[in-house]
Structures are given as C-alpha cells and as structure tokens.
C-alpha cells in the first residue's frame, strides 16, 4: 500500500509540474533553480514575500455581471476623481457626458490583480474596470466546458453592460485577455464602432499559436500537443491528486513560472512570487477546460474593427508564450497602431516592466481622450 501511495504522489508531482508549465503557457519542463538552497528556507522566503508584498492588495467597488449562460462574473470599478485631463492622461470628462472607461482583461491563469501597477498609476485619474475571467479570481466557473475564446468575448460584453453601460471605452487585454477583446470585436462590431475610443493588445496573439515553440525544439512541442488534450482531461478528473502534486513540486513550479513569465534577472522576487500565487490558484480542471481554446483561436480578421481607432500593440522582446512576432502581426493588421517591443521583458511585461506599459497606456489614453466619433 505504501509503495502505491508513494508512486501516486510521484505521479501527481510530475503531473503538477506539467500543469505548472501549462499555466505559464509552455509544454515542457526546466531544471529546478537554486538547488543549493534548503527547501525550508525557500518556504519561509515565500511566506515572507506573501506577507509583505503589496501586489494584489488594491481593491475597488465590487460588482457582479451575469453572463448569458448564468455565470456570475466579478468585477471592480475605480472611479475618476473628476479632475478631467489636468492629470496628464488627456482623458477629459465633458459636462453631462459619461467619462471614458478603461476596461482591463487579464490573461490565462491570472486575475484582475495582474494589472496591479497600472491600476495604481491610473487610480483616480480615469475610470477603470477590472474583471476576473470565468474560473479565475473571484468569478464563477460556469457550466460550459471546454471554454472557447468566443465565450470569453460574450463574457466581456456582459461585464461592459453591467459596469460601463454608456460612454466611450478603451479596451485593454493581456494574453488571453487580448484574445477576449478580439472575440468581443468579432461578435459585437457595432459596439466597437459606436463606443470604443481605443484598444491596447499586450503580449497576445490573433492566432497561429500552434506554431509557438516556447523556446523548445518544435518537434518535441508538437508531440506534446498531440497527447496533451487527453492528458489534461485525465488530470482534470483527478484534480485533488494533481493539486497535491503541484504543492509537492513547488520549487519546480516556481522555476517554470519565472522562466515563462519573466526575462530579466533583476525582477523583484516579490513580483515573481505574486505571479506564482495567481497561477497556482487556478484549479487544474479549469486549466484543462481552457486549454483547447488556444489552438482554435483565430481572430486576425476581427482586428479590422479596430482599424480606424487609436491602438497599441505591445510585447516583451523575450516573450516565450506569445512571441513578439505575434504582436508585430497585430500591428501590421492595424496600420495606424503604435508598436512597442519592450526590451528585456517576458510574457508578464506589465509586471516586469510596469513603467513602459503604463507610459504606453497613458499615451493611448491621450489619443483616445475625445472618445469615439459618434457623429
């Protein structure tokens, strides 16, 4: 019996490590970092970072949106202080007019808290909405599995209807959140035409994700992709065992998160730990429900809805999950857009190089300050 239990734990450990890779957007393992540091020391360090880090502590006015399948989606709103464009963003509130609302959509295995730095910088200066995608953060999971990107686009529409039913919008999406924004445009082009004043697509892709190698030999990645859907379904049915494995392989998981989320050597350890906490909070069966959506994602044509709007396409130059070439393709589809490739940055560029992302967003807001031309 002991032999069987031990084998189960080992299998769960390897499964947990695999899920850690998936959660970071990859499909293979990396070596455990800092092997010379004792496990108890690393555990104490994580606890200390959890206790002292400010990340994820910003909260706004909570709200709930109801998706068209009955799923409850959590969002929070931060209101502007009413000073108009004097704050330098260029976002003005005209007399009797609804203010510009900036709606932030987060990526896979993250939450609304991944926008920590941008939320802090924009707080009180412009009206903002941050929401958790279904199965992430404080939002419910919903009955539909597998989850499609089109489903997420409809979810975003429900959040907009609840949190910003009128007035101009600026849409900001990172990774899966950017895909969500594209799905919104595909399904509701009239919303984009009538209300959207600008769009920012950060570390995301319009399609062809099957070509991404995650910095690994493509042949090996393709082999993993062929078996991965079945493996994920099996792991999802043993979620409790896999979650134990994730905890048991915490050191490997931390190394994977760092490799596939960040690129610079000087990234704040508290930021890395914050990313770990977000990713590890997403249950394995939720990971399994979302994974097929990325291979099916193709929204290049949907970008046409943004063609005449101020647009930002931004990525880290060392993003292994949605490489900068995918952002460049988005910029090519939006001829008037601003392309920003942030040096020495990985997939979680908004946490790794927050100043570059916030500055680029401020410039976008300045361009979108007058709102859409409804005349």
N, C-alpha and C positions, 0 to 999 in steps of 0.2 A: 504493500500500500504506500509506504514511504517513497519507494522508487517511482511509482506512478505519479504521486503528488509532486515530487521534485521535477520529474520530466514535464509535468503540466506547467509548473512555474517557469521552467526554462523556455518552453514553447510560448508561453504568454509573454515572457521577456522579449523574445525575438519578435513576436507579433507587435508588442508595444513599441519596439524600436522602429518597426516598419511603419506603424501608424504615425510615429513622430516624424518620419521622413515625409509621409503624405501630407501631414498637417503643415509642414514647411514648404510643400509644393514639389517634393522630389520623389525619386523612386529607387534610391539605393542608400547604403549606409556610409558613414565616415568613421574614422577612428575616434575613440574616446580621448578627450582632451585632459591635460593636467593629471596624468596617471600617477604622478608622484605625490599628489595632494590627497590626504586621507578623506574617506567618504564622510566621516562625521564632521570634519572641518568644512567640507563643501555644503553639507546640510545646514550647518549653523550659519554659514555665509548667506545661503538662500533665505533663511528665516530673517536674518538681519536686514537684507535688502527688501524683503516683503514688508517689514515693519517700518522702514524709514523712507522708502521711495515714495515720491508724490504722485507717481503715474497712476492714472485711473481714478483719481480722487475727485475730479471735477464733476459736479452734478448740476443739472438744470431742472426746469419744471417738467415733471414726468407726464407722459400722455400715452394713450393706447389707441392704436389703429386696428381695424378689423379687416383682414384680408378677405378676398371674395370666396375663400373656402372656409371661413370662420376662424382662421388662425389669428391669435392676438399678437400684435407686433408692438414692441416697446420702443418709444422714442423720448427724447428730451429736447426742450427748447430753451435757448438762451436769447433773451430779448436785447435789442439795441438800447442804448441809453438816451436816444433821441437827439444826439448832437449832430446828426446828418453827416456831411462829408468833411467836417472840420478835423476828423481823426486821421485823415490822410488816405483812407481807403477809396475815396471817390464815390462811395455809396450814399446817395442823398435820399432823404425822405421828404417828398413834396407834401404840401398842405393837403390833408384829406386823402392822401394816397397810401396804399399798403406799402410797407417797406420791402426792399429786396430781402429774400430769404435764401440763405445758402444751405443746401441740404447735402449732408455728408453720408456716403455709403461705404461701409468698410469691406475688407476682404475676407477670404475663406479662413475659417478657424481663428478669427479675430473678433473684435466687438467695436462698438462705438468709441470705446476708450482708446483705441489705437490712434485717434486724432488728438491726443492729449495736448501736444504743443500748439497745434493750430487752433484748438478750442481756447486755450489760454490766451493766445495772441489776439484772437478776434472777439473775445468776450466783451460785451458792452459796446462794441464798435459797429456791429452789424447783426441782424437777426439770423440765428443759425438753428438748424435742426440736425440732431444726431440720432440715428436709429440702429437697432440690432436686427440683422437679418434673421430669418426664422431658424430656430435651432441653435442660435448663437446668443450670447449675452443674456438679456432678460426676456427675450422673445420666446414664444411657444414654438414647438416643433412643427405642428401641422400634420394633417393626415396623408399628404401626397408624398410618395416615395417611388422611384427616385425623384429628387428635386431638380427642376430644369431652370436654366437661366431665364427663360421666358416667364416662369412662375415668379422669379425674383423681381422681374420688371413690373409685374402686376402688383406685387407687394409694395414696391416703391410708390406706385400710383396711389395705393391706399394710404400710405404714410403722408404723402403730399396732400391728399384730400382732407386728412384729419388735422395735420399740423400747419399747413400753409395753403388753405383753400382759395386764396386770392393773392394777387400781387405777383411781381416778377420773381423769377427763381434763378439761382445759379446752382448747377448740379456738379458735385464733386464725388468722384468714385475712385477707390484704390483697388487694384487687382480684380477680384470677383465683383466688388462694388462698381468698378468701371464697366464691367460686363452687364451688370444690372442696369446701369444708366443707358447703355446701348439698347438693351431689351425694352426699356421704357420708351425710347425713341422709336423703336421698331413697331411697337404696339399702339402708341399714342402720339403720332407725329403732329397732330393738331395741338397737343399740349406744348410741345417744343416750339411750334410756330407762334402760338399765342402768348406764352408766358415765360419761356426760358430766355434769359438775358446772357448766359454764358455757361461754359462747361469746362471742367478740368478732369482729364483722364490720366491717372497716375499709376505707373507700374502695372499696366493692364494690357489686354490683347483683344483684337477684334476677331481672332480665330487662328486656325492652324497650330493649335497648341500641341498637336501630335508630333510636331517637328522639334519641340523643345527637348534638349538632351540633359538639362540640369547640370551641365559641366561634366557629364559622364559619357562613356562610349555609347553611341546611339544604338548599336546593335543590342547591347545589354538592356538599355532602357526599353526598346521595342519589345524585347522578350518579356520583360516585367509587365508591360502594358497589356500583353495578351492574356496573362493569367490574373492580373490584378482585380478585375471586377469580381470574379468568382471568389478570390481570396478575401476580398473586402466583405462580400455577402456572408461568408463563413465566419469571419471575425465579428461582424455585426451581430450575429446570433449568439456569440459568446462574449458579449460586451463586458460583463463583470470580470471575467478572467483576464481579458486584454487590458482593462483599466488597471488591474493589479500589476500586470506586466509593465505597463507604462511607468508606474510608480517605482517598480523594482529596477528599471533601467533609466532612472532619472538622469544619470550622468551622460549616457549616450544621447538621450533626448535633448539635453542642453546643448551638446556639441552640434547636433543636427540643426537645431533652431538657429544657433549662431551662424553656422555655415550658410544656410539657405535664406536667412533673413538680413544679414549684415555683411558688409565687406571690409570696413575699416578696422584697424587694430585698436584704435583708441575709443571705440564705442563704450559708453558708460555701462558698467556691469549691471547697474540697476535697470537700465533700459532693456538689456538682454533678458534679465530675469522677468521683467514685466511682460515681454513678448512670450516667454515660456509659459507664464501663468495663463495668458489669454489662450494660447494654443492648446495647452493641456486641459483646459476647462471644457473643450468641445468633446462630447462623447464619441467613441469610435463608431457607433451606429449612425450618428449624424454625418461623420466623415464619409462613411460608406454611402449614405443616401445622396450626398452632393457630388461625389467623385465623377460619375458618368457624365455630368453636365458639361465638364470642361472639354472633353473630347468632341462633344456635339456642338460646342459654341462656334457660331459663325455669324458675326453681326457687322461685317465690313460695309455692307450696303446700307445698314441703318445709320451709319455715320453721316450720310447725306443730309439728314435732318438738322445737323449742326453746322452745315457748310457756311452759312452766312452769319454765324454768331462768333463773338469773341471766344476763343478756345485755347486751352493749354494742354499740351501733351508732354508729360514729364516722367522720367525714369532714372534710376540709378545706373551708372555705366557698367556695374558688375552684377546686375540682377540675374540670378540663375534660374528664377522661376518664370518670369515673363520678361525675357531679354529686351534690352533697349531697342533692338531691331523691330520688335513688335510696336513699340511706341513710335518709332520713326515711320512705320507703315501707317499708323493712325494719323500722324502729322501730314503725310503725303495725301491722305484722303480728305484732309481739311486744309486746303491751300492757304487760308488766312490764319492758321493757328500759330501759336508760339511753341516751338520745340525746345525743351530744356532737358539736357542729359547731365545729371549731377555726378561729378567725379567722386570716385572712392566711396560709392554707395551701393547697397544691395536692394533687396526687394522691399524691405520696410524703410524706404527712403524718408518717409515723413517722420519717423522716429530717429533715424540715424543722422539725417541732415535736415533738421526741422527748419532752420533758418532759410535754407534755399527753397524749401517747399512753401513756407509761409510767405516769403517775398514774392514768389511767383504767383501765389493765390491773390496777394494784395494787388499785384499788377493786373491780374484778370478782373478783379472786382472794380478797379478803377476804370477799366474799359467797358465794364457792364453796368456802370453806375446809373446810367439813364434808364436802364431797363429795356425790355424789348420794344421794338417799334410796332405798336398796335394800330397805327394809322394806316 
